[in-house]
């Protein structure tokens, strides 16, 4: 697995097989960042990578011009892995890794200690470990997101009903399938007329 584009293009990211980590596939990450760059939201963005795994989403954003990325991951072995990938790509100074549960961050966003909200929020949870009916509303109604936020949620194709079209002020503007993976992108209603 490598960084696809930008400053760290081609740098290899570590993803050990013995850990329960399911990084976003390269083709899915490429499709995601094509969409985000078409929306003109990556340059200078502050990014939150939830269920960060290898850190590939946040690192790709940094490589493509994001200003800062915060990574949230609970497993200490995976936290070390993210730090190693940041070291390999040279982005340690533009990132922070938090060993926290995503559920705790959603309940207490101030634990991140960063100015809120973020410009880009990516949630790529282990498919079987979360209840999307709880996760998506909690995330889209949290102080982690605001009028300028773009929220990406990865979920399994097997969820035939998909994710909701609207949650509060956030509307789903993209929902794409890539093999077993689906990506939903939400933006605030205030952006819909301009960005869709």
TAHU-V977843 format. One record per residue. N is the residue number from 1. RES is the residue in three letters. OMEGA is omega as a letter, one per 40 degrees, with the letter a starting at -180 (* if undefined). Layout:
n:res:omega
N:RES:OMEGA
N:RES:OMEGA
This chain:
n:res:omega
1:UNK:a
2:UNK:i
3:UNK:a
4:UNK:a
5:UNK:i
6:UNK:a
7:UNK:a
8:UNK:a
9:UNK:i
10:UNK:i
11:UNK:a
12:UNK:i
13:UNK:a
14:UNK:i
15:UNK:a
16:UNK:a
17:UNK:a
18:UNK:i
19:UNK:i
20:UNK:a
21:UNK:i
22:UNK:a
23:UNK:i
24:UNK:a
25:UNK:a
26:UNK:a
27:UNK:i
28:UNK:i
29:UNK:i
30:UNK:i
31:UNK:i
32:UNK:a
33:UNK:i
34:UNK:i
35:UNK:a
36:UNK:i
37:UNK:i
38:UNK:i
39:UNK:i
40:UNK:a
41:UNK:a
42:UNK:a
43:UNK:i
44:UNK:a
45:UNK:i
46:UNK:a
47:UNK:i
48:UNK:a
49:UNK:a
50:UNK:a
51:UNK:a
52:UNK:i
53:UNK:i
54:UNK:a
55:UNK:a
56:UNK:a
57:UNK:i
58:UNK:i
59:UNK:i
60:UNK:i
61:UNK:i
62:UNK:a
63:UNK:a
64:UNK:i
65:UNK:i
66:UNK:a
67:UNK:a
68:UNK:i
69:UNK:i
70:UNK:a
71:UNK:i
72:UNK:a
73:UNK:a
74:UNK:a
75:UNK:a
76:UNK:i
77:UNK:i
78:UNK:i
79:UNK:i
80:UNK:i
81:UNK:i
82:UNK:a
83:UNK:i
84:UNK:i
85:UNK:i
86:UNK:i
87:UNK:a
88:UNK:a
89:UNK:i
90:UNK:a
91:UNK:a
92:UNK:a
93:UNK:a
94:UNK:a
95:UNK:i
96:UNK:i
97:UNK:i
98:UNK:i
99:UNK:a
100:UNK:i
101:UNK:i
102:UNK:a
103:UNK:i
104:UNK:i
105:UNK:i
106:UNK:i
107:UNK:a
108:UNK:a
109:UNK:a
110:UNK:i
111:UNK:i
112:UNK:i
113:UNK:a
114:UNK:i
115:UNK:i
116:UNK:e
117:UNK:i
118:UNK:i
119:UNK:i
120:UNK:i
121:UNK:i
122:UNK:i
123:UNK:a
124:UNK:a
125:UNK:i
126:UNK:a
127:UNK:a
128:UNK:a
129:UNK:a
130:UNK:i
131:UNK:a
132:UNK:i
133:UNK:i
134:UNK:a
135:UNK:a
136:UNK:i
137:UNK:i
138:UNK:a
139:UNK:a
140:UNK:i
141:UNK:a
142:UNK:i
143:UNK:i
144:UNK:a
145:UNK:i
146:UNK:a
147:UNK:a
148:UNK:a
149:UNK:i
150:UNK:a
151:UNK:a
152:UNK:i
153:UNK:i
154:UNK:i
155:UNK:a
156:UNK:i
157:UNK:a
158:UNK:i
159:UNK:a
160:UNK:a
161:UNK:i
162:UNK:i
163:UNK:a
164:UNK:i
165:UNK:a
166:UNK:i
167:UNK:a
168:UNK:a
169:UNK:a
170:UNK:a
171:UNK:i
172:UNK:a
173:UNK:i
174:UNK:i
175:UNK:a
176:UNK:i
177:UNK:i
178:UNK:a
179:UNK:a
180:UNK:a
181:UNK:i
182:UNK:i
183:UNK:i
184:UNK:i
185:UNK:i
186:UNK:i
187:UNK:a
188:UNK:i
189:UNK:a
190:UNK:a
191:UNK:a
192:UNK:a
193:UNK:a
194:UNK:a
195:UNK:a
196:UNK:*
